[in-house]
Amino acid sequence: MLTTKFFPTLLIVLDVFAAAGYAWHDMTDWRKIIYWLSAAILTACVTY
């Protein structure tokens, strides 16, 4: 069970880090921040 959710969890973490990177670097580009957070939420909903 752990191995089946490893890669989706890794993808969720990377999506959140991408959103954090855009928030840290360029706070004015809200569309990219929302995009990456939405991708993380969507992956979490499908996985869990």
GUMAR-442420 format. One line per field, with one value per residue (C-alpha): x, y, z; residue number from 1. Coordinates in Angstrom, 1 decimal, always signed. Example, Ala and Ser with C-alpha at 12.3 -4.5 7.8 and 13.67 -1.06 7.14 Angstrom:
c1 = [+12.3	+13.7]
c2 = [-4.5	-1.1]
c3 = [+7.8	+7.1]
pos = [1	2]
END
This chain:
c1 = [+0.0	+2.8	+4.5	+1.3	+0.9	+4.6	+4.8	+1.4	+2.5	+5.9	+4.0	+1.8	+4.9	+6.6	+3.4	+3.3	+7.0	+6.4	+3.6	+5.9	+8.7	+6.4	+5.1	+8.6	+10.0	+7.2	+4.2	+2.4	+1.8	-1.2	-2.3	+0.7	+0.5	-3.2	-2.5	+0.1	-1.9	-4.9	-2.8	-1.7	-5.3	-6.6	-3.9	-4.6	-8.4	-7.8	-5.1	-6.7]
c2 = [+0.0	+2.4	+1.9	+2.7	+6.1	+7.1	+8.7	+10.6	+11.9	+13.0	+14.8	+16.6	+17.7	+18.9	+20.8	+22.6	+23.4	+24.8	+27.0	+28.1	+28.9	+31.1	+32.8	+33.4	+34.6	+36.6	+37.3	+39.2	+36.1	+34.6	+32.5	+30.2	+29.9	+29.0	+26.6	+24.6	+24.5	+23.3	+20.6	+19.5	+19.5	+17.6	+14.9	+14.6	+14.1	+11.5	+9.6	+9.6]
c3 = [+0.0	+0.8	-2.6	-4.6	-3.0	-3.0	-6.4	-6.2	-2.7	-4.2	-7.0	-4.5	-2.6	-5.8	-6.8	-3.4	-3.7	-7.2	-5.9	-3.0	-5.4	-7.5	-4.3	-3.1	-6.4	-7.9	-5.7	-8.4	-10.6	-8.8	-11.7	-11.5	-7.7	-7.9	-10.8	-8.9	-5.7	-7.7	-9.2	-5.8	-4.5	-7.5	-7.2	-3.5	-4.2	-6.8	-4.8	-1.4]
pos = [1	2	3	4	5	6	7	8	9	10	11	12	13	14	15	16	17	18	19	20	21	22	23	24	25	26	27	28	29	30	31	32	33	34	35	36	37	38	39	40	41	42	43	44	45	46	47	48]
END
